[in-house]
Amino acid sequence: MKNYPKMGVKVVAPPHAGAIWRERLGSAFRTAIACTIIGCTALYGPDNVRNQIQYPSVAYVTAILIVSDATLGTTLRGSWNAFCATVLVVPSTLLCFWVVGPSKFTEAGATVAVALSAFVVAIPECLPILTKRIAFAQLVIIYVGAVVRGGDAGPVSHPVHIAACTALGASGSVLALILPYPRLAVTEVKKQFQSYTENASDRSNLYLKAFLSQDKSTADDLVAQAEPFAKSGTKLIRHINRIQEGVKWERHRVRDFKKSYMKMGDRLNSIETPINGMKMALSAISSFPVGIVNDELKKYLQSEQVKQTLKLEHAKCFVPYDDAVTVPENKNQLFDKSVHPITSISPNHKNLPVFFFLSCFEQLINNSTINPKPDSLNGQKTNNINVAEESKIKETMTQWCKDRFVFALKCSVSLGFAILLGMFFDKKNGYWSGLTIAISFVEGRQPIFTVANNRIQGTAIGSVYGVLGSCLLNQMAEIRFIIILPWIVFTSMLQNSQMYGESGGIAAVIGALLILGRKNYGPPREFAIARLTEVSIGLFCMVLLEIILQPVRPATLVKRQVGRCLRTLDECINQIPDFLSVNEKIKRLKSDINGLKNLIKDAKSEPSFWFLPFKASCYENTQERLSNMVDSMQIMVYNTQFIASMSQSCEGGWKDLQEHIISSLNTLKETMSPCVKRLQKIALVKSNDVFDQESEGIFDLESGSQPTSETGSKLMDTFVQHMEEVMDTIQGDEECKRKTVFHLNSLGFCIGRLVREATNVEICVKKMIRSENPDIQVEFIKKPCYKNDMVNSS
């Protein structure tokens, strides 16, 4: 075996990070193509076409919203959203103009019309946010245009011109994704999945080398080398999840990859979870080299690296795993034969991380799914809904109705207020105050100050670029559109930066396009200043309404999300050992943890004002620990399912083993559930006074016990002790017994790891509370979690 020298952490640049960069550059050129099509049509097209494109800004905005980081499938979906928005807006405005008439519209009338129409558009949940954004933009241009143009805005031709501009933007987007060759969602998903499998293979090989290291320092170095790969792998997963939504719009290609596409989430999970488990196991191994790993197993693991890579490479071909035949069929026999010697070693909790690592390795190379079968232990899915669940459903529906109303009211009032103030400041340029925020709304919360800051900065630099370009090519106005192309590419890349984000990048490209991509709007300098002022007015209105209607800091939302994650975690624990129900809860917990991660990112970017600075590290550690618990539960489901499948080959003693597993899992539930419930109470403490009043009841004698650092080890020791007693009673095939022992050891590690991670979550929550209450000394009552009666009962 190759010995790795002791050294500092080697900096590794993961090659897969370049895949995302190349995709972003390709998307930027597609955006430039779309804007070129629109600009050439609006500036140099036939007269009858140019006469219909009265508002090229609508076409530019539509294209930017649709084509940014898009595939052909997502662009077709965006074009359909634009069509739906036009169907919603144009008939209603035609009816309004038929009743009132454009010449009779005043500033107040336009404000009321925009506000009422925006409220109606915002209410339905079935409408995608892109449809609503385009509809808001159309409403602003139509009604403000009626005030600005008066009698010149025809009651029919004016809305039709807006519809024509929207159609131009959507058509330009579709053409940009077709020329010079189609950028298909199916192809992009396949390409990104290939990059991800290469990334996963590199990570797993590094972890395997660390497992076989001769000293702790080398193992730590190899684990550290895998960190850049882990970060780029997370980005690849996020990118795949975003672009795969366009696959169903490319129906002519769906049949070829239907099975693979439908299983994409399971495929990514079946690779990512065991790799994360391998990392957890390495962190739990106290010394290297691993003593119980003999030469035969080392030799097998080293030779299996090639086969493992082959298996992951095979996963790139979008062939369902069940049909895989590339890897030799004797792979399982080789692995089982290699682990035979270590299964006969008397187990203890110090060796459990080794079994857990090998179990994750086996799951990875077998591409085994972690979805439980109906016959796994006593798990039976129930359709009964108890009173508590009915109450929760009612509470959820009430909150849903409230959220829908608040979102609609926010869109309605802020748009109306923005165009009213905008027209009071500059009637001719009153469009831009409303148009700026029309394309900024999102359902739910967003870091409003960060978004407003990014938009105003993006608008400023885009306007400056546009003015400079106009001055340089003042005598060649017909070709000045050419210099916008490199700016479109540059600002498209800015959308993925932390400094500007999507909102700032879009504002920057629109700011330059409205100056260089249009004609007959007046002196560029005056227009840039007027538009920058209008944008500021619109953003002020949006921020003001956000503060009034949803006066909650992002830091508070993060804290609430922690409580929500803990509540879902408690539901997962209470479903043990009903693994069918647990699997559904785990999916929801993963969704809640992803929401927590996004909220932490938003809270870090928001200003603190007069509040204490946001302690992101506490929440990031909590999110990491909760993610580890999710991975542990998923691998626990896999091991339990495997043991259940082995019961068919074992003759006697299986009933005792099943009772032992169920008893241990119930002990785990009884140990963790009270702790998680108390953590929910602690995490949701709002102030010092409330904390002083509630903390006494959180750890009283009647509320149960509290996990300690030794609880996980005690649970693992007890599990292993009883496992040996039960396995002695099992009769049948020795091969079956060895496999069962192997996965029982891994299951024991999962049980102990869950308790340890729960203890770590508790530590993180306590740090969170202390960081938010620096002026008082917060004390927590400590009591042992592990009960002797639990031990004996298991």
C-alpha distance (Angstrom), angle and dihedral (degrees) to the residues before:
residue distance angle dihedral
M1 . . .
K2 3.74 . .
N3 3.81 114.4 .
Y4 3.77 116.4 -140.9
P5 3.80 115.1 -144.7
K6 3.75 121.7 -120.1
M7 3.73 108.0 -102.5
G8 3.77 143.4 132.8
V9 3.74 121.2 -72.9
K10 3.76 110.6 -67.1
V11 3.78 113.7 -131.8
V12 3.78 109.3 -124.7
A13 3.78 122.8 -167.9
P14 3.81 105.8 -152.0
P15 3.81 108.8 -134.4
H16 3.79 90.7 -147.1
A17 3.81 92.5 69.7
G18 3.80 88.0 73.1
A19 3.80 91.0 60.8
I20 3.80 91.9 67.2
W21 3.81 91.2 44.7
R22 3.81 91.1 53.7
E23 3.79 90.7 48.9
R24 3.79 91.2 51.6
L25 3.80 91.5 49.4
G26 3.80 89.8 50.4
S27 3.81 90.2 50.3
A28 3.80 89.7 50.6
F29 3.81 91.4 55.3
R30 3.80 90.2 47.9
T31 3.81 88.9 54.0
A32 3.79 89.8 50.4
I33 3.81 90.4 51.3
A34 3.81 91.6 51.3
C35 3.82 92.7 49.6
T36 3.82 90.3 46.1
I37 3.80 90.8 54.5
I38 3.80 91.0 49.8
G39 3.81 94.3 44.2
C40 3.80 94.7 48.6
T41 3.80 90.9 47.6
A42 3.81 93.7 48.0
L43 3.81 96.4 42.5
Y44 3.81 105.6 30.5
G45 3.80 106.3 17.0
P46 3.82 126.0 114.6
D47 3.80 116.2 -66.8
N48 3.80 94.7 -112.7
V49 3.82 89.8 53.5
R50 3.80 95.1 44.0
N51 3.79 90.1 50.3
Q52 3.80 88.9 61.7
I53 3.82 93.6 47.9
Q54 3.78 96.3 73.4
Y55 3.82 93.8 145.4
P56 3.83 109.9 39.1
S57 3.79 88.6 168.8
V58 3.83 87.8 73.5
A59 3.80 90.5 53.7
Y60 3.80 92.4 48.7
V61 3.80 93.0 47.9
T62 3.81 91.9 47.6
A63 3.80 92.1 50.5
I64 3.80 94.1 46.7
L65 3.80 91.4 50.7
I66 3.81 93.4 47.9
V67 3.78 106.8 37.3
S68 3.80 102.8 41.2
D69 3.84 108.1 118.4
A70 3.82 89.7 -17.7
T71 3.78 138.5 147.6
L72 3.78 126.3 -149.7
G73 3.79 90.4 -94.3
T74 3.80 94.9 51.4
T75 3.80 90.0 43.8
L76 3.80 90.8 54.1
R77 3.78 87.9 49.3
G78 3.81 90.3 49.4
S79 3.80 91.2 49.2
W80 3.80 89.1 52.1
N81 3.81 88.6 50.8
A82 3.80 89.5 52.0
F83 3.80 90.0 50.6
C84 3.81 91.0 50.4
A85 3.80 90.8 49.4
T86 3.81 90.4 51.5
V87 3.81 91.4 49.2
L88 3.80 89.3 51.9
V89 3.79 97.2 46.3
V90 3.82 109.8 32.9
P91 3.85 99.2 55.6
S92 3.80 92.0 46.8
T93 3.81 92.5 49.2
L94 3.81 91.3 46.9
L95 3.79 88.6 54.1
C96 3.80 91.6 47.1
F97 3.82 92.8 49.9
W98 3.80 90.4 46.4
V99 3.82 89.6 55.4
V100 3.81 99.3 39.5
G101 3.80 108.6 13.0
P102 3.82 126.5 -133.3
S103 3.80 93.6 -103.7
K104 3.83 91.0 61.6
F105 3.77 95.8 52.4
T106 3.81 115.9 115.7
E107 3.79 131.3 -174.5
A108 3.79 90.9 -95.2
G109 3.80 92.5 46.8
A110 3.80 92.1 51.2
T111 3.80 90.1 48.4
V112 3.80 93.0 52.8
A113 3.81 92.7 44.4
V114 3.81 93.2 50.3
A115 3.81 93.2 44.7
L116 3.81 95.4 49.6
S117 3.80 94.1 43.1
A118 3.81 92.2 47.1
F119 3.81 90.6 51.6
V120 3.81 91.3 53.5
V121 3.81 91.9 47.8
A122 3.81 94.1 46.8
I123 3.82 98.3 50.2
P124 3.86 102.3 70.3
E125 3.78 112.8 83.7
C126 3.81 91.5 -160.5
L127 3.81 91.7 70.4
P128 3.84 112.8 88.8
I129 3.78 116.7 -122.8
L130 3.82 90.7 -114.7
T131 3.81 90.2 58.6
K132 3.79 89.8 51.3
R133 3.80 93.9 48.0
I134 3.79 93.1 51.5
A135 3.81 90.6 44.9
F136 3.81 91.3 51.0
A137 3.81 90.4 50.4
Q138 3.81 91.4 50.0
L139 3.81 92.1 49.2
V140 3.79 92.1 51.6
I141 3.82 94.4 48.6
I142 3.82 94.3 44.1
Y143 3.80 99.1 48.3
V144 3.81 98.1 35.6
G145 3.81 88.3 45.0
A146 3.81 88.9 55.1
V147 3.82 89.8 55.2
V148 3.82 94.2 45.0
R149 3.82 97.4 44.4
G150 3.77 98.4 32.6
G151 3.79 112.6 -178.8
D152 3.82 92.0 3.8
A153 3.80 89.3 69.9
G154 3.78 102.9 84.1
P155 3.84 116.0 -140.8
V156 3.82 90.0 -124.7
S157 3.79 105.8 21.2
H158 3.81 94.5 51.6
P159 3.85 96.7 60.4
V160 3.81 89.6 38.3
H161 3.80 90.3 56.2
I162 3.82 89.2 53.7
A163 3.80 90.1 49.8
A164 3.82 90.2 49.7
C165 3.81 91.5 51.5
T166 3.80 90.6 49.5
A167 3.79 90.2 49.8
L168 3.81 90.0 50.7
G169 3.80 91.2 52.6
A170 3.80 92.8 48.8
S171 3.82 92.9 44.9
G172 3.79 92.1 48.8
S173 3.81 89.4 51.4
V174 3.79 93.2 52.2
L175 3.80 92.2 46.9
A176 3.80 90.5 49.1
L177 3.81 90.3 56.7
I178 3.81 91.8 48.1
L179 3.82 99.0 44.8
P180 2.96 128.7 108.5
Y181 3.83 86.6 -1.1
P182 3.82 131.0 -18.8
R183 3.78 118.0 -89.4
L184 3.80 97.9 -146.5
A185 3.78 121.7 -163.3
V186 3.81 90.6 -139.2
T187 3.79 91.3 55.5
E188 3.80 93.1 45.5
V189 3.81 93.1 48.8
K190 3.78 90.1 49.7
K191 3.81 91.8 48.1
Q192 3.80 93.6 48.0
F193 3.79 91.4 45.1
Q194 3.80 88.1 53.7
S195 3.80 90.0 52.9
Y196 3.78 89.8 48.2
T197 3.81 94.3 51.6
E198 3.80 89.6 50.5
N199 3.79 88.6 50.0
A200 3.81 91.6 48.8
S201 3.79 91.4 48.5
D202 3.81 91.6 52.3
R203 3.80 91.7 49.2
S204 3.78 95.0 47.5
N205 3.81 91.1 48.5
L206 3.79 90.7 52.8
Y207 3.81 91.3 49.3
L208 3.79 90.3 47.8
K209 3.80 90.7 52.1
A210 3.78 89.0 49.3
F211 3.81 89.9 51.5
L212 3.80 90.1 54.4
S213 3.82 94.6 43.9
Q214 3.78 121.5 127.3
D215 3.80 96.7 -136.3
K216 3.79 140.8 24.6
S217 3.81 94.6 -113.6
T218 3.80 93.4 58.1
A219 3.78 91.5 46.7
D220 3.80 91.5 51.5
D221 3.81 90.9 49.1
L222 3.79 91.9 52.3
V223 3.80 92.1 47.9
A224 3.81 89.0 50.2
Q225 3.81 89.9 51.4
A226 3.80 88.9 57.0
E227 3.82 93.5 56.7
P228 3.84 96.4 83.1
F229 3.80 88.6 49.5
A230 3.81 90.3 50.7
K231 3.81 91.7 53.0
S232 3.80 93.5 48.0
G233 3.82 89.0 45.8
T234 3.80 90.0 55.8
K235 3.81 90.0 50.8
L236 3.80 90.8 49.6
I237 3.81 91.5 51.7
R238 3.79 90.7 49.7
H239 3.80 90.7 48.0
I240 3.82 92.1 49.2
N241 3.79 92.2 49.7
R242 3.79 90.1 51.3
I243 3.80 99.6 48.9
Q244 3.81 98.5 37.8
E245 3.82 90.3 73.9
G246 3.79 88.0 77.6
V247 3.80 94.1 59.9
K248 3.80 95.0 85.4
W249 3.81 89.9 56.3
E250 3.80 90.9 59.5
R251 3.77 93.5 67.6
H252 3.79 96.0 165.4
R253 3.82 88.9 65.2
V254 3.79 100.6 36.8
R255 3.80 96.4 84.5
D256 3.80 92.2 61.9
F257 3.79 93.1 55.8
K258 3.80 103.3 22.4
K259 3.80 96.3 121.0
S260 3.77 93.7 43.4
Y261 3.78 94.4 46.7
M262 3.79 94.0 48.5
K263 3.81 89.5 51.7
M264 3.82 95.9 44.4
G265 3.81 95.1 108.6
D266 3.82 91.5 48.9
R267 3.82 91.1 46.1
L268 3.79 93.5 54.6
N269 3.79 91.5 43.7
S270 3.81 93.6 48.6
I271 3.81 89.0 56.7
E272 3.80 101.7 36.9
T273 3.82 98.8 45.9
P274 3.83 98.6 56.6
I275 3.80 91.0 44.2
N276 3.80 89.5 54.0
G277 3.80 87.5 47.6
M278 3.80 90.6 54.3
K279 3.80 89.0 54.5
M280 3.81 91.7 49.3
A281 3.79 90.7 50.7
L282 3.80 92.3 51.5
S283 3.81 90.5 52.4
A284 3.82 89.3 53.6
I285 3.82 96.8 49.1
S286 3.80 105.8 97.9
S287 3.81 101.6 -163.0
F288 3.79 141.0 21.2
P289 2.94 141.2 -107.5
V290 3.78 92.8 45.6
G291 3.78 104.9 -118.7
I292 3.80 101.7 -149.4
V293 3.81 94.2 50.7
N294 3.80 106.0 98.2
D295 3.79 129.2 -158.9
E296 3.80 93.4 -96.9
L297 3.79 92.6 56.2
K298 3.81 91.4 44.7
K299 3.78 90.8 52.3
Y300 3.78 91.3 48.7
L301 3.81 94.0 48.5
Q302 3.77 92.0 49.6
S303 3.77 93.3 50.4
E304 3.80 92.2 42.6
Q305 3.80 92.0 62.3
V306 3.82 88.6 80.6
K307 3.79 91.8 49.0
Q308 3.77 92.2 45.9
T309 3.79 91.0 52.7
L310 3.80 88.6 47.7
K311 3.78 90.4 53.4
L312 3.79 93.4 50.2
E313 3.80 90.5 45.5
H314 3.79 88.3 52.2
A315 3.81 89.2 54.8
K316 3.81 88.3 64.5
C317 3.78 92.1 69.4
F318 3.82 93.6 73.5
V319 3.80 92.1 -123.6
P320 3.81 112.9 143.6
Y321 3.79 111.5 -102.2
D322 3.77 92.3 -121.7
D323 3.82 89.0 63.9
A324 3.81 95.5 50.7
V325 3.79 112.5 126.0
T326 3.80 102.3 153.6
V327 3.80 95.9 96.0
P328 3.80 115.3 71.4
E329 3.77 114.3 -98.9
N330 3.81 93.3 -127.5
K331 3.81 92.0 66.3
N332 3.82 92.6 101.5
Q333 3.81 92.1 48.9
L334 3.80 90.5 52.2
F335 3.78 92.2 50.3
D336 3.81 93.9 44.8
K337 3.79 91.4 48.2
S338 3.79 91.5 50.5
V339 3.81 94.5 51.8
H340 3.82 94.5 45.4
P341 3.83 94.6 93.3
I342 3.80 95.2 52.5
T343 3.83 93.2 48.6
S344 3.80 89.0 63.9
I345 3.81 92.4 55.4
S346 3.79 114.0 103.9
P347 3.82 101.7 -102.1
N348 3.78 126.5 -129.5
H349 3.77 132.7 169.0
K350 3.83 92.1 -97.6
N351 3.81 90.4 64.0
L352 3.79 95.7 45.3
P353 3.86 94.5 87.5
V354 3.82 88.1 59.6
F355 3.79 92.2 54.3
F356 3.79 89.5 44.9
F357 3.81 91.7 52.7
L358 3.80 92.0 49.3
S359 3.81 91.0 46.4
C360 3.82 90.6 53.6
F361 3.80 89.4 46.2
E362 3.80 90.2 51.9
Q363 3.80 91.2 48.3
L364 3.80 90.4 50.8
I365 3.80 98.0 48.9
N366 3.81 91.4 43.4
N367 3.82 92.0 48.4
S368 3.80 86.1 -133.8
T369 3.77 118.4 -178.6
I370 3.78 121.6 -130.0
N371 3.79 98.1 -144.8
P372 3.82 109.5 119.5
K373 3.77 122.0 -125.1
P374 3.80 121.8 -127.5
D375 3.81 91.4 -109.4
S376 3.82 95.6 54.7
L377 3.80 104.2 126.1
N378 3.76 110.4 -56.2
G379 3.79 96.9 -34.0
Q380 3.78 110.2 141.3
K381 3.74 122.9 166.6
T382 3.75 113.8 -126.0
N383 3.74 126.9 -157.5
N384 3.78 95.7 -164.3
I385 3.77 115.1 119.8
N386 3.80 114.1 -153.2
V387 3.77 127.3 -152.7
A388 3.79 93.5 -96.0
E389 3.81 91.3 54.3
E390 3.80 91.5 48.2
S391 3.78 89.7 51.6
K392 3.80 89.9 49.1
I393 3.81 90.9 50.6
K394 3.81 90.9 51.5
E395 3.79 90.6 48.2
T396 3.80 90.3 49.8
M397 3.80 92.3 50.0
T398 3.80 91.3 49.2
Q399 3.80 91.1 50.9
W400 3.81 90.2 46.4
C401 3.82 91.9 54.4
K402 3.78 90.6 47.4
D403 3.80 92.5 50.0
R404 3.82 92.2 48.8
F405 3.79 91.5 51.1
V406 3.81 94.2 46.1
F407 3.81 92.0 49.5
A408 3.81 92.6 48.7
L409 3.79 91.8 46.5
K410 3.80 91.6 48.5
C411 3.81 92.6 51.6
S412 3.79 93.2 43.6
V413 3.80 99.9 47.8
S414 3.80 97.4 37.8
L415 3.82 92.9 49.9
G416 3.80 92.5 46.7
F417 3.78 93.3 45.3
A418 3.82 92.1 46.6
I419 3.80 97.1 52.6
L420 3.80 91.3 43.3
L421 3.81 93.3 55.0
G422 3.79 90.7 38.5
M423 3.81 93.3 55.7
F424 3.81 91.3 45.1
F425 3.80 89.4 55.9
D426 3.81 97.6 42.0
K427 3.77 118.4 -6.0
K428 3.80 94.2 -167.4
N429 3.82 93.3 54.4
G430 3.78 97.3 34.7
Y431 3.80 91.0 118.6
W432 3.76 96.3 76.6
S433 3.80 99.7 61.8
G434 3.79 91.1 59.0
L435 3.81 97.4 34.3
T436 3.80 91.8 55.2
I437 3.79 94.8 59.1
A438 3.82 94.5 33.9
I439 3.80 89.3 73.3
S440 3.83 93.6 39.8
F441 3.81 102.5 65.3
V442 3.79 120.4 112.5
E443 3.77 129.2 -179.8
G444 3.78 109.4 -110.5
R445 3.77 124.9 12.1
Q446 3.78 129.0 -33.0
P447 3.82 132.3 -179.2
I448 3.78 91.0 -92.0
F449 3.82 98.6 -173.3
T450 3.80 91.6 47.3
V451 3.81 91.9 48.5
A452 3.81 92.3 47.5
N453 3.80 91.8 47.8
N454 3.81 92.3 48.4
R455 3.79 92.4 48.6
I456 3.77 95.1 49.4
Q457 3.81 91.7 47.5
G458 3.80 91.9 45.5
T459 3.81 91.0 49.4
A460 3.80 90.7 49.1
I461 3.81 97.4 51.3
G462 3.81 91.7 41.3
S463 3.80 91.4 51.7
V464 3.80 92.0 47.3
Y465 3.80 90.6 51.4
G466 3.79 90.5 48.4
V467 3.81 93.5 49.5
L468 3.80 92.6 47.1
G469 3.80 90.7 48.7
S470 3.81 90.7 50.5
C471 3.80 91.6 50.3
L472 3.80 93.6 48.6
L473 3.80 93.5 48.6
N474 3.79 97.9 31.8
Q475 3.78 91.7 129.7
M476 3.79 93.7 45.3
A477 3.78 102.3 49.8
E478 3.79 92.2 154.1
I479 3.80 94.2 65.3
R480 3.81 101.3 34.4
F481 3.78 89.4 98.2
I482 3.80 87.5 73.8
I483 3.80 93.5 70.9
I484 3.81 90.3 58.3
L485 3.82 91.4 69.5
P486 3.84 98.2 74.8
W487 3.81 88.4 44.1
I488 3.81 90.9 55.0
V489 3.80 90.2 52.7
F490 3.81 92.0 47.1
T491 3.80 95.7 47.6
S492 3.79 92.0 45.0
M493 3.79 87.0 60.4
L494 3.81 89.3 47.8
Q495 3.80 89.6 62.6
N496 3.80 88.7 72.6
S497 3.80 95.1 48.5
Q498 3.79 125.5 101.6
M499 3.78 92.2 -133.2
Y500 3.82 98.1 59.5
G501 3.78 106.9 8.3
E502 3.78 124.2 -171.2
S503 3.81 94.3 -50.5
G504 3.81 94.4 51.8
G505 3.80 94.1 44.5
I506 3.80 93.1 50.7
A507 3.81 91.3 47.3
A508 3.80 91.1 50.5
V509 3.79 95.4 52.1
I510 3.82 93.5 43.8
G511 3.82 91.1 48.1
A512 3.80 91.4 58.7
L513 3.81 95.7 38.2
L514 3.80 93.2 56.0
I515 3.82 89.4 57.2
L516 3.80 103.5 36.3
G517 3.81 98.5 30.1
R518 3.81 99.4 53.9
K519 3.79 140.9 54.4
N520 3.81 137.4 -148.2
Y521 3.81 98.5 32.0
G522 3.79 98.0 117.9
P523 3.81 133.1 -107.7
P524 3.83 109.5 -11.2
R525 3.80 94.5 -134.3
E526 3.79 94.4 53.2
F527 3.79 91.5 44.3
A528 3.83 92.0 50.2
I529 3.81 92.6 51.3
A530 3.80 93.0 45.3
R531 3.80 93.0 47.7
L532 3.81 92.9 46.9
T533 3.79 88.8 54.0
E534 3.81 91.8 47.8
V535 3.80 90.7 49.5
S536 3.81 89.4 52.3
I537 3.80 90.3 51.5
G538 3.79 92.2 50.8
L539 3.79 94.0 47.5
F540 3.79 90.5 48.1
C541 3.79 89.9 55.7
M542 3.80 92.4 47.7
V543 3.81 93.2 49.7
L544 3.81 91.7 45.4
L545 3.81 94.0 52.4
E546 3.80 91.1 45.1
I547 3.80 90.8 54.6
I548 3.80 93.2 45.7
L549 3.80 99.0 45.4
Q550 3.82 99.6 33.3
P551 3.82 107.0 24.3
V552 3.79 95.6 174.5
R553 3.79 124.2 122.1
P554 3.81 118.0 -128.6
A555 3.81 88.2 -121.2
T556 3.81 89.0 59.5
L557 3.79 90.6 49.0
V558 3.81 89.5 52.9
K559 3.79 90.1 52.9
R560 3.80 91.4 49.7
Q561 3.79 90.2 48.7
V562 3.80 89.8 54.4
G563 3.79 87.9 55.6
R564 3.80 90.3 48.6
C565 3.81 91.0 51.3
L566 3.80 90.7 49.8
R567 3.80 90.8 49.7
T568 3.80 91.1 51.9
L569 3.80 89.7 45.8
D570 3.79 89.2 53.8
E571 3.80 89.4 51.9
C572 3.83 89.5 51.8
I573 3.78 91.5 51.0
N574 3.79 93.8 47.3
Q575 3.82 90.3 54.1
I576 3.83 92.3 59.0
P577 3.05 122.9 147.8
D578 3.81 92.3 17.8
F579 3.79 92.1 91.0
L580 3.80 96.0 -179.7
S581 3.80 89.4 62.6
V582 3.81 92.1 38.1
N583 3.80 91.1 56.9
E584 3.79 91.3 55.5
K585 3.80 91.1 48.2
I586 3.81 91.2 48.0
K587 3.80 90.4 57.1
R588 3.79 90.0 52.4
L589 3.80 91.1 46.6
K590 3.82 90.1 52.9
S591 3.79 88.9 51.7
D592 3.82 90.9 50.3
I593 3.81 91.2 48.9
N594 3.82 90.7 51.0
G595 3.80 87.9 51.1
L596 3.80 89.4 51.3
K597 3.80 90.4 51.4
N598 3.80 91.7 52.5
L599 3.80 92.7 46.9
I600 3.81 91.1 50.8
K601 3.79 89.2 53.3
D602 3.81 90.7 50.3
A603 3.80 93.5 46.8
K604 3.81 91.7 51.3
S605 3.80 90.7 56.4
E606 3.82 96.6 47.7
P607 3.84 122.7 90.3
S608 3.82 117.1 -107.8
F609 3.83 95.8 -145.4
W610 3.82 107.7 -177.7
F611 3.81 93.8 -17.8
L612 3.77 126.6 95.7
P613 3.82 114.2 -83.6
F614 3.77 113.8 -91.4
K615 3.82 110.2 -100.0
A616 3.77 97.7 -142.2
S617 3.81 95.5 172.2
C618 3.82 93.2 66.1
Y619 3.79 92.5 52.9
E620 3.80 93.9 41.6
N621 3.79 90.1 53.8
T622 3.80 89.9 48.6
Q623 3.79 90.9 50.9
E624 3.81 91.2 48.8
R625 3.80 92.3 50.3
L626 3.79 92.1 48.5
S627 3.80 89.7 50.4
N628 3.79 89.5 52.6
M629 3.80 89.4 52.6
V630 3.80 90.5 52.5
D631 3.80 91.4 52.0
S632 3.81 90.9 47.1
M633 3.79 92.1 51.3
Q634 3.79 92.2 48.5
I635 3.80 92.6 50.7
M636 3.81 89.1 45.2
V637 3.80 88.3 56.7
Y638 3.81 89.9 50.4
N639 3.80 93.8 51.2
T640 3.79 93.1 45.5
Q641 3.78 90.6 49.8
F642 3.80 90.7 50.3
I643 3.81 92.2 49.7
A644 3.80 90.4 49.3
S645 3.80 90.4 53.0
M646 3.83 89.6 52.0
S647 3.81 90.9 57.6
Q648 3.79 90.0 78.3
S649 3.82 89.9 64.8
C650 3.82 96.4 45.2
E651 3.79 119.5 84.7
G652 3.75 109.0 -163.1
G653 3.79 135.8 13.3
W654 3.81 96.5 33.6
K655 3.78 91.7 114.7
D656 3.80 90.5 56.1
L657 3.80 90.5 47.6
Q658 3.78 91.1 49.6
E659 3.79 90.7 50.4
H660 3.81 89.7 48.8
I661 3.81 92.1 52.4
I662 3.79 93.4 46.0
S663 3.80 91.4 46.4
S664 3.81 91.2 50.8
L665 3.79 92.3 48.0
N666 3.80 90.5 49.0
T667 3.80 88.7 50.7
L668 3.79 88.2 52.0
K669 3.79 89.6 51.2
E670 3.80 93.6 48.3
T671 3.78 90.5 48.0
M672 3.80 98.9 48.4
S673 3.79 105.4 32.5
P674 3.85 97.8 70.1
C675 3.79 90.5 46.8
V676 3.81 93.5 50.5
K677 3.80 91.2 47.6
R678 3.80 90.7 53.2
L679 3.78 91.6 47.1
Q680 3.79 88.8 56.0
K681 3.81 89.2 57.6
I682 3.79 92.9 46.9
A683 3.81 94.0 46.9
L684 3.79 92.7 53.3
V685 3.83 96.7 51.1
K686 3.80 105.9 129.5
S687 3.79 106.3 -166.7
N688 3.78 144.8 2.3
D689 3.80 93.5 -97.5
V690 3.77 93.4 49.8
F691 3.78 90.0 46.6
D692 3.79 92.3 52.8
Q693 3.81 90.5 51.3
E694 3.80 98.1 44.0
S695 3.78 102.8 36.4
E696 3.81 92.8 75.2
G697 3.79 91.6 62.9
I698 3.76 96.2 43.2
F699 3.79 96.6 75.3
D700 3.80 102.8 25.5
L701 3.79 121.3 140.5
E702 3.79 93.8 -101.5
S703 3.78 95.6 53.1
G704 3.80 96.2 73.8
S705 3.77 132.0 -113.3
Q706 3.75 136.1 -46.7
P707 3.82 126.2 -127.0
T708 3.77 117.8 -113.0
S709 3.79 131.4 -164.5
E710 3.83 91.2 -97.1
T711 3.78 96.6 50.8
G712 3.79 95.6 86.8
S713 3.81 92.8 51.1
K714 3.80 91.8 48.4
L715 3.77 92.3 50.1
M716 3.80 91.4 49.4
D717 3.81 91.9 48.1
T718 3.78 91.7 50.4
F719 3.79 91.8 46.6
V720 3.81 92.5 50.8
Q721 3.80 92.8 45.8
H722 3.78 94.0 53.6
M723 3.81 91.0 40.3
E724 3.82 90.9 61.4
E725 3.79 91.2 50.2
V726 3.79 93.3 49.7
M727 3.82 95.8 43.6
D728 3.83 89.9 56.7
T729 3.81 88.5 63.5
I730 3.81 95.1 51.6
Q731 3.77 116.2 100.8
G732 3.77 130.1 -167.8
D733 3.75 138.3 59.1
E734 3.81 113.7 12.5
E735 3.80 89.3 -145.6
C736 3.78 89.4 58.8
K737 3.81 91.4 49.0
R738 3.80 92.7 50.3
K739 3.80 92.4 51.0
T740 3.78 90.4 47.5
V741 3.81 92.2 50.4
F742 3.80 90.2 48.6
H743 3.80 93.8 54.6
L744 3.80 93.6 38.8
N745 3.79 89.1 59.7
S746 3.80 89.4 50.4
L747 3.81 89.8 48.5
G748 3.80 89.8 51.6
F749 3.78 90.4 54.6
C750 3.84 90.3 50.5
I751 3.80 90.5 53.7
G752 3.79 93.3 49.9
R753 3.79 92.8 42.3
L754 3.79 92.6 54.1
V755 3.81 90.8 54.9
R756 3.80 92.0 46.2
E757 3.80 91.9 50.0
A758 3.80 90.2 47.8
T759 3.80 87.6 54.7
N760 3.81 89.6 49.6
V761 3.80 90.6 50.1
E762 3.79 88.4 52.5
I763 3.81 90.7 52.5
C764 3.81 90.6 49.7
V765 3.80 92.3 49.4
K766 3.80 91.1 50.0
K767 3.80 90.5 51.2
M768 3.78 88.0 49.3
I769 3.81 91.7 54.2
R770 3.79 93.5 45.2
S771 3.81 92.0 48.9
E772 3.80 89.7 53.7
N773 3.82 92.2 47.7
P774 3.83 104.0 44.3
D775 3.82 94.1 151.3
I776 3.80 96.4 61.1
Q777 3.78 134.3 51.7
V778 3.79 108.8 -115.7
E779 3.80 114.4 -156.3
F780 3.79 125.1 -169.1
I781 3.79 122.9 -156.2
K782 3.80 111.0 -123.3
K783 3.78 123.4 -152.7
P784 3.79 130.3 163.0
C785 3.76 114.5 -92.2
Y786 3.74 99.7 -161.4
K787 3.79 114.8 85.0
N788 3.77 123.8 -159.7
D789 3.77 92.5 -141.0
M790 3.79 88.4 58.2
V791 3.77 90.4 52.5
N792 3.75 93.2 50.8
S793 3.77 93.3 45.7
S794 3.79 91.7 55.0
